[in-house]
Amino acid sequence: MLDIRWKAGLFVCALIVISLFLWLISGATAALLVFSTGLLLYLSSHIFWLHQLRIWFKAPDLKVIPEGFGLWEDIFTMLLKYERNNKLIQTKLNSSLELFNLATSAMPDGLVILSAGNAIEWCTPNAEKQLGLNLTTDKNLPIVNLIRDSHFIAYLYNGEYDLPFKLQSWRNPELILELQLVPFANQQKLLISRDMTQLEKVDIMRRDFIANVSHELRTPLTVVGGFLETLSDMDGAVPASLKHYFALMEEQTIRMRRIIEDLLTLSTIESNTGNPDDSEIDIAQLLEAVQNDAIGLSQGLKKTKHKIHLDVDATLNLSGAIDELRSAFSNLVSNAIRYTPENKTKGHGEIFISWGLRDGEAVFSVRDTGIGIELQHIERLTERFYRVDRSRSRETGGTGLGLSIVKHILIRHQAKLEISSRLGLGSTFSAVFPKSRIVHVALATTT
Ligand code: ADP
């Protein structure tokens, strides 16, 4: 098949040749007449087919595309091919889109695409169901107009999306959702919602079970402990040969009581899903009390002595629940004492307690010069009953629950626990609090 340019060229050449031939045999006028008539016809045919193309474009239907003639036949054939190809691509795209829609609808999680300005761009039917959205009416509306929970709004604007966010549905309080934001593409965000109701129920059952068992054990243990103490104190009640066994029994009941108390503390903190009772805490005063307790604990240990240093930025207070934070800080300091033996050269172990600002965040830190922890254990330390050295933990009155309690208290205060350690040299445990919890204090100046 001839190229379009060749066809046009051939026609013009043929017209010129015929006109020249006519010029030779019939003169210039006849040649000019034939040439201009030919050109006019040629132009008219183009105008005709252009008009046909315009009519077709108004309602482009592949079945009624004009056939054309000469050069236009080629153009219409190419147009037909192009349109068929387009239709094929469109069909493929449509079926991919349909498959994508089916897949996202089948997902148990809900997905919402948020624009850079946090407006809803698209969502799946499950997201509509879980979050009470309606894509038809809510498209382009800001998500904060529809999910009005103040904690969710803080999570959205905070920009820290590493951890998911738990939300009790305001429409159905029985429904517990886990929301996670994932930034993607052009400053857009993907909001993933997951129904956690069943898992939460199982977790509540587990917590209730532990709390109930601990409660049930507390009373008989108190009775047994009481009798053991009374018998030991009564002159002649316990034969001298059995005194040692009685002392061991007393020691073990005290240990069990401590474990039960810690289990109850842990389940109280865990089941308290509400916010902590926030008030401004005078950290300088609190840490002084913690230091005094630590000195007492250190003196209570028969073999070891410690020097406890305190460095506090008194211009910095914290908003939080004082009882919970005192318990967390005391736990970390008591661990530092219990895992720091006597120093061979100085004769005493050293503990450094500090409170101050670091990159805009408030940090409570306890550094010890103790036994240290091998790297492989660090990640697991906050698990319940995880101990690097069971016998040392037991010897020093440990329950294996201290760091679990610390972790949960810190989570409730949106803080994180950082642990760094070198075996044989010591460890540093730091609680890092977000800016939002810091209260700056203007110290009174003396003149
Ligand atoms: P425990 O009551 O056994 O101390 P914790 O939950 O407080 O339980 O701590 C878990 C484990 O972490 C401890 O058994 C100990 O092995 C390790 N650990 C905690 N603090 C320190 C520390 N300052 N130095 C060395 N090891 C520590």
Residues whose N, C-alpha, C, O or C-beta is under 5 A from the ligand:
A	BS01	ADP	N335 A336 Y339 G370 G372 I373 L381 Y386 R387 V388 D389 S393 G398 T399 G400 L401 G402 L403 S404 S427
